[in-house]
Amino acid sequence: MKVLKTFIFVLFLLISYQVVADDVYYYGKISYYGDEFVGRKTSSGAIFDNQKYTCASKSLPFGTILEVMNVKNGKSVVVMVNDRGPFVEGRILDITKKAAQDLDMIGDGTTFARIRVVKLGSGTFSEEEYNKMIGEYYQVSAMRVYEFAIQVGAFTNKTRATNVLNKLKSDGFENSYMTEKYSDGMLFNRVRVGDYGDKETAMKIMEQLKKLGYDTYFVSTYVEKQ
């Protein structure tokens, strides 16, 4: 029985890291903490600070690092899980006010987000690991330039993807392109229009694509400054 439990645990870890390696994204509604929680003890034992980059998850291990993107505007933050919640039906994360400000969601209160597991936590939260995260992601992020694109489809059938790409070009979107991505053992051919240096331009192009009947999805990526 002990051997079986060990095998199941190892299998769980392998699956979790495969998810990370494949850049699988999760989507859902997120919200942020009110100031009344400042100074209280979180479920991990850490004292809550609304000016840090932390979050509450219902099930992810403490110490897990997440990349959270506001789908509405393409802005992203990196946060670490140190609490449990949210306890409102239909929401998947509570983030700090600091993170919410960076995502430009304060006025809305909630937003629809894309979430990627950057690193699975050990089950405990430590200030040392948190400071490492800040040093790695927030010092580096100042050197990043974000670019924006509109994805109109992700196809396992390359012929279908090529047909969509050709139609985009015939409709005048000469900067359309195709990129490949493996996920869950399958190869997806992603067809996109872009990239654009500012999200306002990308959003305008997305509206044009919608009017032409394309299914659209807003995408943000980053490149390192040279």
JOPETA-V247968 format. One record per pair of residues at least 4 apart in sequence whose ideal C-beta (glycine too) atoms are under 6 Angstrom apart, sorted by the first residue. I is the first residue (numbers start at 0). GAP is how many residues later the second one is. Records with the same first field share a line. If there is no record, write none. Layout:
I: GAP + GAP
//
This chain:
15: 104
18: 5
19: 97
21: 161
24: 89 + 91
25: 89
26: 87
27: 64
28: 61 + 62 + 81 + 83
29: 63 + 83
30: 55 + 60 + 63 + 79
31: 63 + 65 + 68
32: 4 + 17 + 61 + 63
36: 11
37: 12
39: 8
41: 4 + 6 + 40 + 41
42: 40 + 41
43: 18 + 38 + 81
45: 36 + 79
49: 46 + 47
50: 47
51: 44
52: 26 + 46
53: 25 + 26 + 28 + 42
54: 24 + 26 + 38 + 40
55: 27 + 28 + 29 + 38
56: 24
59: 4 + 21
60: 60 + 62
61: 19 + 20 + 59 + 61 + 62 + 63
62: 58 + 59 + 61 + 62 + 66
63: 17 + 56 + 57
64: 15 + 53 + 54 + 68
65: 13 + 49
66: 9 + 11 + 49 + 51
67: 9 + 45 + 47
68: 7 + 45
69: 5 + 33 + 35 + 41 + 43
70: 41 + 43
71: 39
72: 31
73: 74 + 125 + 144 + 146
74: 28 + 29
76: 22 + 25 + 26
77: 59
78: 16 + 20
79: 50 + 53
81: 43
84: 9
85: 5 + 8
94: 4 + 5
99: 5 + 6
100: 5
104: 6
132: 4
133: 4
134: 4
136: 4
142: 82
143: 78
144: 78 + 80
145: 74 + 76
146: 48 + 74
147: 48 + 51 + 54 + 72
148: 43 + 45 + 46 + 70
149: 43 + 55 + 56 + 59 + 66
150: 39 + 41 + 66 + 68
151: 39 + 62 + 64
152: 11 + 38
153: 34 + 36
154: 5 + 6 + 34
155: 30
157: 31
160: 17 + 28 + 30
163: 27
164: 11 + 13 + 26
167: 5 + 8
168: 5 + 7
172: 20
175: 17
176: 15
177: 11 + 13
178: 11
179: 9
180: 7 + 9
181: 5
195: 5 + 6
198: 4
205: 10
208: 5 + 7
209: 6
//
